[in-house]
Amino acid sequence: MVSKSVIISVFIVIFGIVIFESDSLFAESQVKIVDLMKKIEVLQDMTADVRAKVDLIQTKTGQGTKKIEMLYYRRDSDDSFLIVMIAPEIDKGNGYLRVGDNFWMYRRNTRTFQHVNRDESIGGSDTHADDFEKRKLTELYGPSKDSAGKEILAEEKLGAVPVFRFEIIAKVNDVDYPKKIYWVMQDKGLPLKEQSFSASGNLMQTAYFINYTTIEQRYVPVKQLYIDEFEKGNKTIVELSGISTKKLSNELFTKAYLENISK
């Protein structure tokens, strides 16, 4: 099974936008893991409304490949988002709407809305409603330290790219993975690779941030690969297209709009 953390990355990290900064991220001070974590959090803070088309290609051993397509609209000023499914055909026209603490699922065939709870599956995937809750990385994790009390942080290269590799551990219980390792670019702090581990230390998932693009002088990750390390052969590719940061209408985040667009 592809972990639901794939979707967390899709709808949080992948829609994060980073304003261009100087080439040297930590030129004047010693690098600390918490600084790198805060830089990643910038990726998760919206500075504008966002709309995009999202394609998820899931490959599962023995089940073949499934493509899920959706339109996604997000506005962080009032914690709202809208998802409209456009493929596969069986899910076309279905949708999900969140405004504040309210989360509804819309079914086109019955033209009905249902108030859903936090563990509701999204589009038959491994995504759940609680995956859309905004929680900062520094609230969930802290730096890992070795037996000498030193942070587990190193400078190395990922391919030809200079990166910081660092390890973090969970501070709370309700996370998918208690331990993670990140590889981030030394100059801009952009994540290039992420590994997630179980409480027993087993590698469960590896994520690659394959391609970033720039939109209005901001970085946006537009292609990611997630490899299931527990069930070998399972993977998910996520791609974005048609990204816009223009202000979204208030009418868009309403039941009436979702019902109308799904006809």
NORPEJO-V323752 format. One record per backbone hydrogen bond with DSSP energy under -1.0 kcal/mol. CO is the residue of the C=O (numbers start at 1). NH is the residue of the N-H. Records with the same first field share a line. If there is no record, write none. Layout:
CO->NH + NH
//
This chain:
3->6
4->8
5->9
6->10
7->11
8->12
9->14
13->16
18->219
32->36
33->37
34->38
35->39
36->40
37->41
38->42
41->44
50->74
51->244
52->72
53->241
54->70
55->239
56->68
57->237
58->66
59->235
60->63 + 64
64->60
66->58
68->56
69->86 + 87
70->54
71->84
72->52
73->82
74->50
75->80
80->75
81->98
82->73
83->96
84->71
85->93
87->69
88->91
91->94
94->85
95->106
96->83
97->104
98->81
99->102
102->99
103->116
104->97
105->114
106->95
107->111 + 112
112->107
114->105
117->120
118->130
120->129
122->125
127->122
128->131
129->132
130->133
136->139 + 140
137->141
140->171
142->169
144->152
146->149
150->146
151->153
152->167
154->165
156->163
158->161
161->158
162->186
163->156
164->184
165->154
166->182
167->144
168->180
169->142
173->175
178->170
179->197
180->168
181->195
182->166
183->192 + 193
184->164
185->189
190->185
192->209
193->183
194->207
195->181
196->204 + 205
197->179
198->201
202->198
204->229
205->196
206->227
207->194
208->210 + 225
211->222 + 223
213->220
217->20
218->215
219->18
220->213
222->240
223->210 + 211
224->238
225->208
226->236
227->206
231->234
234->228
235->59
236->226
237->57
238->224
239->55
241->53
244->51
249->252
252->254
254->258
255->259
256->260
257->261
258->262
260->263
//
